[in-house]
Amino acid sequence: MLRFILYACLSISSTLFGQTNYLIGGLPSINFNQSLPKGYALNFKTESRFAFASGSFGEFSQQQLRYILTDVSATATKQIGPTSSIGLGYLARIGREKIGHRLAQQYVHLNRIGAVRVAQRVVTDQTFVAEEATTLRARYRFTAEIPLNGEKIDAHEFYLKPNAEVLYVWQGNLHEPQFRLVPILGYVFTDNNRVEMGVDYRLSGFSTNLTVQTFWFVLSWYIKN
C-alpha cells in the first residue's frame, strides 16, 4: 500500500506538472494528549493555516501572507487490544466567513518492525457547512516512526516520521481521490514533550480540468500528560 501511494503521487504529479495550480503555506499546531483509566485517552488539537504564495506553475505567482482558517478538535479513543484502538472525534473549522463542523470515526493499528514503530489509521469523516453540500471522506494513512539513535526514541534525540495517505472525497457531484506525503523530522525534549517539523505535500483536483499541488510547512508541538 505504501509503495502504491508513493508511486501514484509521484507519477501523477510529474505527469500534470506545468498545468497545475499550487499553494504554499504554513500549518502550525499544538496537540495535547491526556491518558485516562481503562485504556481511554483524549486528544485536543488546534491547527491554523496561513498561505504564503499561490499561482500556476510557469506563470505569475501571488506572494502574500494571509490567514485561511483554524481547526479546533477533540478526539476520544479506546484501546480494544494490545495494538489497536478506536476513536470518535469532533472538529470545528473556523474560517474567515463560515464555521464548519466535522465528525470523525477512526481505527488505528500499531506494531513494530525492529526499531521502527508503524501505525496504520483508517478514518471516515463527515463535514457540515451551511449552504454547502455535506463532504464525506474515507482515509487510509501509513506512518513509520524511525529512531535516529539506538533502538528507541529517547529524550534529547531526533527521529524521522514519514507519512503517506490516500483519501477519497465525496461532495455533491464531486468524487475524487487525493494523495498526501508528509516527511517529518521530530525532536524529543522529554518523554511528554516533543516537536515535529516537515512538509505536508497534497495533490488534489482530479475531478476538474486543473489539479492543485499544496505544500504546507508543518510545525507541531506535542504535549502528553
Backbone as CSV, one residue per row, in Angstrom:
resi,resn,N_x,N_y,N_z,CA_x,CA_y,CA_z,C_x,C_y,C_z
1,MET,0.831,-1.205,0.000,0.000,0.000,0.000,0.863,1.253,0.000
2,LEU,1.911,1.293,0.848,2.787,2.468,0.906,3.477,2.692,-0.425
3,ARG,3.988,1.639,-1.041,4.649,1.780,-2.339,3.666,2.286,-3.391
4,PHE,2.438,1.785,-3.333,1.423,2.237,-4.289,1.145,3.718,-4.132
5,ILE,1.008,4.198,-2.894,0.723,5.607,-2.649,1.866,6.476,-3.146
6,LEU,3.098,6.089,-2.821,4.257,6.859,-3.251,4.340,6.920,-4.776
7,TYR,4.161,5.785,-5.413,4.250,5.744,-6.877,3.154,6.586,-7.515
8,ALA,1.938,6.481,-6.978,0.816,7.221,-7.552,1.027,8.718,-7.440
9,CYS,1.461,9.179,-6.252,1.683,10.614,-6.054,2.749,11.149,-6.996
10,LEU,3.875,10.453,-7.082,4.991,10.951,-7.874,4.703,10.884,-9.366
11,SER,4.089,9.797,-9.811,3.822,9.668,-11.240,2.751,10.639,-11.710
12,ILE,1.683,10.799,-10.930,0.630,11.742,-11.316,1.154,13.163,-11.281
13,SER,1.942,13.485,-10.242,2.486,14.840,-10.114,3.378,15.176,-11.297
14,SER,4.251,14.243,-11.682,5.166,14.528,-12.791,4.410,14.640,-14.111
15,THR,3.329,13.867,-14.266,2.548,13.926,-15.493,1.828,15.257,-15.643
16,LEU,1.311,15.803,-14.528,0.493,17.001,-14.582,1.276,18.274,-14.329
17,PHE,2.539,18.156,-13.976,3.333,19.327,-13.641,3.397,20.283,-14.837
18,GLY,3.192,21.574,-14.594,3.196,22.553,-15.664,1.803,23.009,-16.022
19,GLN,0.773,22.263,-15.673,-0.613,22.684,-15.886,-1.385,22.567,-14.575
20,THR,-0.726,22.925,-13.495,-1.266,22.723,-12.164,-1.156,23.996,-11.339
21,ASN,-2.194,24.295,-10.585,-2.125,25.361,-9.591,-1.367,24.878,-8.363
22,TYR,-0.814,25.815,-7.614,-0.115,25.444,-6.388,-0.422,26.455,-5.287
23,LEU,-0.259,25.988,-4.064,-0.392,26.834,-2.883,0.718,26.465,-1.924
24,ILE,1.424,27.464,-1.380,2.473,27.253,-0.388,2.054,27.972,0.881
25,GLY,2.106,27.268,2.005,1.667,27.884,3.246,2.244,27.205,4.475
26,GLY,1.701,27.560,5.639,2.177,27.024,6.905,1.047,26.399,7.694
27,LEU,1.392,25.346,8.488,0.428,24.635,9.331,0.976,24.504,10.748
28,PRO,0.982,25.556,11.555,1.387,25.413,12.955,0.273,24.765,13.766
29,SER,0.637,23.884,14.703,-0.376,23.203,15.508,0.156,22.881,16.898
30,ILE,-0.774,22.697,17.827,-0.479,22.256,19.187,-1.382,21.070,19.506
31,ASN,-0.781,19.975,19.993,-1.518,18.768,20.373,-1.342,18.505,21.862
32,PHE,-2.451,18.235,22.553,-2.387,17.855,23.965,-3.059,16.502,24.125
33,ASN,-2.319,15.532,24.683,-2.839,14.173,24.868,-2.954,13.853,26.349
34,GLN,-4.137,13.386,26.751,-4.398,13.048,28.146,-4.775,11.574,28.248
35,SER,-3.968,10.792,28.986,-4.293,9.389,29.218,-5.327,9.275,30.326
36,LEU,-6.247,8.311,30.172,-7.307,8.080,31.147,-7.320,6.603,31.539
37,PRO,-7.982,6.260,32.648,-8.032,4.849,33.065,-8.759,3.968,32.055
38,LYS,-8.510,2.659,32.143,-9.194,1.621,31.370,-8.983,1.770,29.859
39,GLY,-7.817,2.286,29.472,-7.474,2.348,28.061,-8.059,3.502,27.285
40,TYR,-8.689,4.444,27.974,-9.235,5.613,27.294,-8.183,6.718,27.203
41,ALA,-8.346,7.609,26.229,-7.442,8.753,26.086,-8.188,9.861,25.352
42,LEU,-7.734,11.100,25.584,-8.301,12.267,24.916,-7.190,13.029,24.211
43,ASN,-7.493,13.527,23.024,-6.573,14.386,22.292,-7.265,15.694,21.956
44,PHE,-6.606,16.808,22.279,-7.095,18.133,21.922,-6.059,18.767,20.988
45,LYS,-6.543,19.335,19.890,-5.624,19.884,18.891,-6.151,21.191,18.335
46,THR,-5.254,22.139,18.144,-5.583,23.357,17.409,-4.545,23.542,16.312
47,GLU,-5.013,23.839,15.108,-4.137,23.968,13.945,-4.636,25.105,13.068
48,SER,-3.738,25.980,12.665,-4.093,27.107,11.804,-3.432,26.953,10.441
49,ARG,-4.012,27.635,9.449,-3.460,27.618,8.095,-3.193,29.041,7.642
50,PHE,-1.991,29.228,7.086,-1.596,30.509,6.524,-1.041,30.270,5.119
51,ALA,-1.423,31.096,4.161,-0.902,30.999,2.801,0.243,31.983,2.618
52,PHE,1.325,31.533,1.980,2.475,32.394,1.683,2.496,32.810,0.216
53,ALA,2.141,31.868,-0.680,2.186,32.138,-2.119,1.247,31.189,-2.827
54,SER,0.737,31.617,-3.986,-0.147,30.778,-4.784,-0.052,31.205,-6.234
55,GLY,-0.461,30.315,-7.134,-0.419,30.623,-8.560,-0.427,29.363,-9.384
56,SER,0.066,29.457,-10.614,0.187,28.322,-11.517,1.653,28.139,-11.884
57,PHE,2.100,26.903,-12.026,3.483,26.633,-12.382,3.799,27.254,-13.742
58,GLY,4.896,27.997,-13.795,5.324,28.634,-15.023,4.649,29.953,-15.307
59,GLU,3.791,30.407,-14.394,3.098,31.667,-14.602,3.277,32.559,-13.373
60,PHE,2.597,33.701,-13.381,2.701,34.670,-12.297,2.217,34.059,-10.992
61,SER,2.929,34.341,-9.904,2.543,33.865,-8.587,2.228,35.040,-7.674
62,GLN,1.263,34.826,-6.794,0.894,35.833,-5.812,1.581,35.509,-4.497
63,GLN,2.397,36.420,-3.995,3.117,36.210,-2.746,2.585,37.179,-1.704
64,GLN,1.790,36.632,-0.813,1.178,37.445,0.216,0.811,36.558,1.398
65,LEU,1.203,36.967,2.596,0.846,36.228,3.801,-0.609,36.514,4.150
66,ARG,-1.410,35.457,4.225,-2.818,35.638,4.579,-3.304,34.462,5.419
67,TYR,-4.166,34.775,6.339,-4.772,33.764,7.209,-5.904,33.065,6.469
68,ILE,-5.993,31.736,6.611,-7.040,30.976,5.939,-8.096,30.494,6.934
69,LEU,-7.670,29.699,7.930,-8.631,29.150,8.884,-7.909,28.560,10.088
70,THR,-8.699,28.183,11.094,-8.199,27.485,12.272,-9.110,26.302,12.572
71,ASP,-8.499,25.138,12.809,-9.235,23.942,13.224,-9.022,23.715,14.717
72,VAL,-10.107,23.457,15.429,-10.051,23.087,16.849,-10.767,21.751,16.986
73,SER,-10.067,20.740,17.508,-10.654,19.401,17.524,-10.432,18.698,18.854
74,ALA,-11.297,17.705,19.111,-11.176,16.828,20.277,-11.494,15.408,19.831
75,THR,-10.663,14.452,20.236,-10.844,13.055,19.864,-10.728,12.174,21.094
76,ALA,-11.690,11.283,21.280,-11.646,10.304,22.365,-11.345,8.936,21.771
77,THR,-10.384,8.214,22.369,-10.006,6.899,21.865,-10.100,5.862,22.968
78,LYS,-10.235,4.590,22.554,-10.320,3.466,23.487,-9.514,2.302,22.955
79,GLN,-8.600,1.776,23.784,-7.846,0.580,23.396,-8.788,-0.605,23.312
80,ILE,-8.733,-1.351,22.212,-9.561,-2.540,22.063,-8.703,-3.798,21.942
81,GLY,-7.408,-3.624,22.105,-6.483,-4.743,22.051,-5.083,-4.242,22.324
82,PRO,-4.093,-5.126,22.383,-2.717,-4.700,22.671,-2.148,-3.711,21.669
83,THR,-2.625,-3.774,20.418,-2.055,-2.921,19.372,-3.104,-2.113,18.616
84,SER,-4.348,-2.106,19.080,-5.410,-1.461,18.305,-6.256,-0.548,19.177
85,SER,-6.833,0.483,18.542,-7.741,1.390,19.238,-8.775,1.925,18.261
86,ILE,-9.898,2.375,18.808,-10.924,3.036,18.022,-11.152,4.415,18.616
87,GLY,-11.720,5.337,17.819,-11.904,6.691,18.327,-13.033,7.420,17.625
88,LEU,-13.564,8.420,18.326,-14.569,9.328,17.795,-14.083,10.748,18.016
89,GLY,-14.296,11.621,17.029,-13.790,12.979,17.148,-14.754,14.018,16.607
90,TYR,-14.546,15.245,17.060,-15.298,16.402,16.565,-14.309,17.513,16.261
91,LEU,-14.514,18.201,15.135,-13.648,19.306,14.727,-14.508,20.497,14.332
92,ALA,-14.121,21.672,14.819,-14.732,22.929,14.392,-13.753,23.636,13.476
93,ARG,-14.162,23.912,12.248,-13.319,24.604,11.260,-13.766,26.063,11.191
94,ILE,-12.923,26.947,11.713,-13.273,28.356,11.851,-12.601,29.137,10.729
95,GLY,-13.364,29.477,9.709,-12.858,30.241,8.585,-13.108,31.721,8.754
96,ARG,-12.740,32.486,7.752,-12.933,33.933,7.821,-14.398,34.324,7.674
97,GLU,-15.202,33.467,7.030,-16.607,33.795,6.814,-17.569,32.738,7.350
98,LYS,-17.137,31.474,7.411,-18.014,30.391,7.827,-17.338,29.506,8.868
99,ILE,-18.174,28.758,9.590,-17.699,27.760,10.532,-18.235,26.402,10.097
100,GLY,-17.331,25.437,9.940,-17.729,24.086,9.577,-17.631,23.160,10.774
101,HIS,-18.359,22.049,10.707,-18.375,21.058,11.783,-18.093,19.689,11.176
102,ARG,-17.150,18.963,11.778,-16.757,17.658,11.244,-16.843,16.596,12.331
103,LEU,-17.445,15.462,11.992,-17.461,14.281,12.834,-16.534,13.246,12.217
104,ALA,-15.784,12.524,13.063,-14.811,11.556,12.545,-14.853,10.269,13.360
105,GLN,-14.610,9.163,12.658,-14.528,7.842,13.277,-13.223,7.203,12.807
106,GLN,-12.460,6.609,13.703,-11.153,6.095,13.305,-10.839,4.745,13.940
107,TYR,-9.979,4.015,13.248,-9.397,2.766,13.754,-7.896,2.854,13.532
108,VAL,-7.116,2.543,14.564,-5.656,2.636,14.499,-5.049,1.306,14.919
109,HIS,-4.085,0.845,14.131,-3.343,-0.381,14.458,-1.862,-0.042,14.532
110,LEU,-1.214,-0.439,15.619,0.206,-0.170,15.847,0.978,-1.481,15.921
111,ASN,2.193,-1.481,15.379,3.096,-2.610,15.557,4.519,-2.150,15.336
112,ARG,5.471,-3.002,15.619,6.890,-2.681,15.451,7.540,-3.643,14.467
113,ILE,8.411,-3.060,13.645,9.259,-3.844,12.762,10.690,-3.495,13.147
114,GLY,11.294,-4.311,14.007,12.607,-3.962,14.557,12.487,-2.730,15.424
115,ALA,13.284,-1.709,15.107,13.250,-0.468,15.879,12.201,0.516,15.374
116,VAL,11.524,0.186,14.273,10.585,1.109,13.645,9.168,0.865,14.180
117,ARG,8.539,1.917,14.632,7.142,1.858,15.086,6.241,2.232,13.914
118,VAL,5.328,1.344,13.562,4.466,1.514,12.392,3.028,1.696,12.851
119,ALA,2.362,2.694,12.290,0.952,2.945,12.598,0.158,2.992,11.300
120,GLN,-0.993,2.317,11.298,-1.924,2.380,10.187,-3.257,2.896,10.722
121,ARG,-3.811,3.897,10.051,-5.034,4.527,10.529,-6.059,4.592,9.406
122,VAL,-7.274,4.158,9.695,-8.401,4.252,8.772,-9.427,5.199,9.393
123,VAL,-9.834,6.224,8.626,-10.736,7.250,9.147,-11.862,7.498,8.153
124,THR,-13.063,7.657,8.658,-14.168,8.215,7.889,-14.608,9.493,8.586
125,ASP,-14.964,10.514,7.808,-15.441,11.749,8.429,-16.495,12.414,7.561
126,GLN,-17.264,13.274,8.211,-18.369,13.983,7.577,-18.275,15.452,7.988
127,THR,-18.237,16.350,7.002,-18.092,17.782,7.263,-19.352,18.514,6.825
128,PHE,-19.849,19.372,7.734,-21.088,20.101,7.500,-20.813,21.603,7.549
129,VAL,-21.160,22.297,6.459,-21.010,23.752,6.375,-22.314,24.311,5.832
130,ALA,-22.793,25.398,6.422,-24.056,25.998,5.999,-24.023,26.342,4.516
131,GLU,-25.100,26.014,3.816,-25.301,26.330,2.400,-24.316,25.597,1.486
132,GLU,-23.695,24.522,1.975,-22.810,23.705,1.155,-23.208,22.244,1.286
133,ALA,-22.922,21.464,0.247,-23.186,20.028,0.307,-22.273,19.371,1.339
134,THR,-22.792,18.374,2.035,-22.000,17.650,3.026,-20.824,16.949,2.350
135,THR,-19.646,17.042,2.969,-18.450,16.387,2.454,-18.208,15.090,3.209
136,LEU,-18.074,13.993,2.500,-17.773,12.688,3.076,-16.392,12.256,2.598
137,ARG,-15.593,11.714,3.523,-14.247,11.280,3.157,-13.936,9.927,3.800
138,ALA,-13.163,9.124,3.075,-12.573,7.896,3.601,-11.064,8.018,3.439
139,ARG,-10.316,7.699,4.520,-8.876,7.963,4.512,-8.110,6.749,5.052
140,TYR,-6.951,6.490,4.423,-6.002,5.498,4.948,-4.633,6.154,5.054
141,ARG,-4.017,6.069,6.239,-2.705,6.682,6.442,-1.722,5.661,7.005
142,PHE,-0.528,5.663,6.433,0.575,4.813,6.903,1.661,5.716,7.471
143,THR,2.112,5.421,8.694,3.138,6.219,9.356,4.228,5.316,9.905
144,ALA,5.474,5.695,9.721,6.615,4.984,10.302,7.396,5.961,11.180
145,GLU,7.679,5.559,12.407,8.440,6.395,13.344,9.805,5.735,13.553
146,ILE,10.861,6.399,13.074,12.179,5.776,12.972,13.179,6.499,13.880
147,PRO,13.700,5.847,14.915,14.708,6.491,15.755,16.022,6.661,15.005
148,LEU,16.697,7.765,15.258,17.988,8.016,14.616,19.165,7.680,15.529
149,ASN,18.858,7.341,16.774,19.902,6.949,17.724,19.420,5.733,18.503
150,GLY,20.007,4.571,18.249,19.654,3.393,19.021,18.379,2.721,18.547
151,GLU,17.809,1.889,19.448,16.657,1.068,19.121,15.331,1.716,19.480
152,LYS,15.346,2.827,20.217,14.097,3.506,20.559,14.345,5.000,20.653
153,ILE,13.252,5.750,20.685,13.342,7.201,20.731,13.371,7.649,22.187
154,ASP,14.466,8.266,22.590,14.645,8.746,23.964,14.677,10.268,23.982
155,ALA,14.677,10.820,25.191,14.750,12.266,25.348,16.045,12.810,24.755
156,HIS,15.961,14.000,24.168,17.088,14.705,23.560,17.618,13.980,22.322
157,GLU,16.702,13.326,21.587,17.079,12.628,20.368,16.138,12.997,19.220
158,PHE,16.657,12.907,18.000,15.863,13.153,16.796,15.292,11.837,16.261
159,TYR,14.230,11.961,15.473,13.640,10.800,14.813,12.997,11.243,13.505
160,LEU,12.791,10.286,12.601,12.086,10.532,11.345,10.674,9.964,11.444
161,LYS,9.736,10.640,10.792,8.345,10.195,10.842,7.683,10.435,9.478
162,PRO,7.980,9.604,8.476,7.325,9.760,7.170,5.882,9.270,7.221
163,ASN,4.999,10.008,6.539,3.581,9.655,6.439,3.193,9.594,4.965
164,ALA,2.306,8.671,4.633,1.689,8.624,3.309,0.208,8.358,3.506
165,GLU,-0.623,9.105,2.780,-2.067,8.989,2.984,-2.798,9.082,1.649
166,VAL,-3.820,8.255,1.497,-4.707,8.321,0.338,-6.121,8.561,0.852
167,LEU,-6.852,9.470,0.186,-8.207,9.816,0.576,-9.129,9.664,-0.627
168,TYR,-10.405,9.447,-0.337,-11.416,9.562,-1.371,-12.504,10.476,-0.849
169,VAL,-12.907,11.456,-1.663,-13.790,12.535,-1.219,-15.072,12.525,-2.046
170,TRP,-16.199,12.658,-1.350,-17.499,12.820,-1.996,-18.118,14.131,-1.495
171,GLN,-18.508,15.014,-2.417,-19.241,16.235,-2.071,-20.119,16.622,-3.254
172,GLY,-21.428,16.432,-3.113,-22.321,16.686,-4.238,-21.940,15.832,-5.436
173,ASN,-21.662,16.466,-6.563,-21.249,15.749,-7.766,-19.747,15.482,-7.813
174,LEU,-19.010,15.941,-6.798,-17.560,15.743,-6.748,-17.244,14.371,-6.182
175,HIS,-16.437,13.613,-6.915,-15.935,12.316,-6.455,-14.493,12.228,-6.918
176,GLU,-13.539,12.224,-5.982,-12.151,12.204,-6.433,-11.222,11.668,-5.357
177,PRO,-10.091,11.069,-5.786,-9.045,10.688,-4.839,-8.135,11.880,-4.565
178,GLN,-7.497,11.854,-3.417,-6.470,12.829,-3.069,-5.309,12.075,-2.439
179,PHE,-4.110,12.638,-2.556,-2.913,11.976,-2.056,-2.087,12.947,-1.215
180,ARG,-1.440,12.392,-0.184,-0.607,13.221,0.685,0.690,12.481,1.025
181,LEU,1.784,13.212,1.034,3.076,12.722,1.505,3.612,13.722,2.514
182,VAL,4.000,13.229,3.704,4.409,14.136,4.773,5.700,13.627,5.426
183,PRO,6.878,14.028,4.926,8.128,13.685,5.605,8.343,14.608,6.810
184,ILE,8.576,14.023,7.974,8.658,14.776,9.223,9.972,14.461,9.938
185,LEU,10.579,15.489,10.532,11.706,15.336,11.442,11.247,15.775,12.824
186,GLY,11.420,14.900,13.820,10.980,15.207,15.167,12.130,15.250,16.158
187,TYR,11.892,15.950,17.271,12.881,16.007,18.349,12.148,15.873,19.677
188,VAL,12.677,15.006,20.558,12.074,14.743,21.857,12.804,15.555,22.928
189,PHE,12.101,16.480,23.573,12.678,17.221,24.695,12.613,16.375,25.969
190,THR,11.433,15.861,26.272,11.217,14.931,27.385,10.242,13.868,26.908
191,ASP,9.947,12.888,27.756,9.009,11.839,27.368,7.621,12.400,27.071
192,ASN,7.303,13.564,27.613,5.968,14.145,27.457,5.955,15.413,26.615
193,ASN,7.059,15.694,25.921,7.168,16.968,25.222,8.059,16.801,23.998
194,ARG,7.473,16.987,22.819,8.249,16.842,21.594,7.762,17.829,20.542
195,VAL,8.592,18.056,19.521,8.224,18.957,18.431,8.548,18.270,17.112
196,GLU,7.724,18.535,16.086,7.920,17.953,14.764,7.842,19.038,13.701
197,MET,8.626,18.874,12.646,8.596,19.829,11.537,8.829,19.082,10.225
198,GLY,8.252,19.615,9.155,8.400,18.973,7.851,7.539,19.652,6.813
199,VAL,7.227,18.927,5.738,6.410,19.440,4.637,5.254,18.484,4.393
200,ASP,4.046,19.034,4.354,2.838,18.272,4.059,2.469,18.552,2.601
201,TYR,2.775,17.586,1.722,2.505,17.740,0.286,1.168,17.087,-0.049
202,ARG,0.282,17.822,-0.741,-1.042,17.309,-1.085,-1.298,17.489,-2.576
203,LEU,-1.909,16.480,-3.166,-2.250,16.505,-4.587,-3.736,16.222,-4.725
204,SER,-4.482,17.157,-5.356,-5.935,17.034,-5.461,-6.406,17.700,-6.743
205,GLY,-7.729,17.693,-6.938,-8.312,18.368,-8.086,-8.480,17.504,-9.315
206,PHE,-8.495,16.177,-9.170,-8.570,15.298,-10.337,-9.937,15.336,-11.012
207,SER,-10.973,15.776,-10.301,-12.312,15.809,-10.887,-12.528,17.039,-11.770
208,THR,-11.585,17.962,-11.766,-11.672,19.162,-12.600,-10.579,19.116,-13.657
209,ASN,-10.528,20.131,-14.480,-9.509,20.182,-15.528,-8.168,20.696,-15.016
210,LEU,-8.128,21.120,-13.757,-6.909,21.708,-13.210,-6.635,21.139,-11.832
211,THR,-5.517,20.439,-11.689,-5.156,19.879,-10.392,-4.475,20.921,-9.518
212,VAL,-4.381,20.618,-8.233,-3.789,21.538,-7.265,-2.736,20.786,-6.457
213,GLN,-1.530,21.350,-6.384,-0.476,20.837,-5.518,-0.281,21.826,-4.376
214,THR,-0.373,21.323,-3.155,-0.264,22.165,-1.966,0.937,21.742,-1.143
215,PHE,1.719,22.729,-0.706,2.909,22.480,0.107,2.741,23.236,1.428
216,TRP,2.442,22.509,2.494,2.312,23.115,3.816,3.580,22.870,4.619
217,PHE,4.186,23.920,5.172,5.298,23.758,6.106,4.711,23.492,7.483
218,VAL,5.042,22.331,8.041,4.420,21.848,9.271,5.325,22.141,10.466
219,LEU,4.734,22.657,11.541,5.416,22.817,12.821,4.428,22.433,13.913
220,SER,4.662,21.299,14.587,3.721,20.754,15.566,4.399,20.556,16.909
221,TRP,3.687,20.923,17.968,4.159,20.742,19.339,3.227,19.754,20.024
222,TYR,3.795,18.675,20.583,3.018,17.620,21.232,3.307,17.626,22.740
223,ILE,2.235,17.651,23.511,2.324,17.607,24.967,1.501,16.427,25.456
224,LYS,2.081,15.610,26.335,1.400,14.419,26.823,1.333,14.457,28.341
225,ASN,0.187,14.071,28.881,0.013,14.066,30.336,-0.467,12.701,30.793
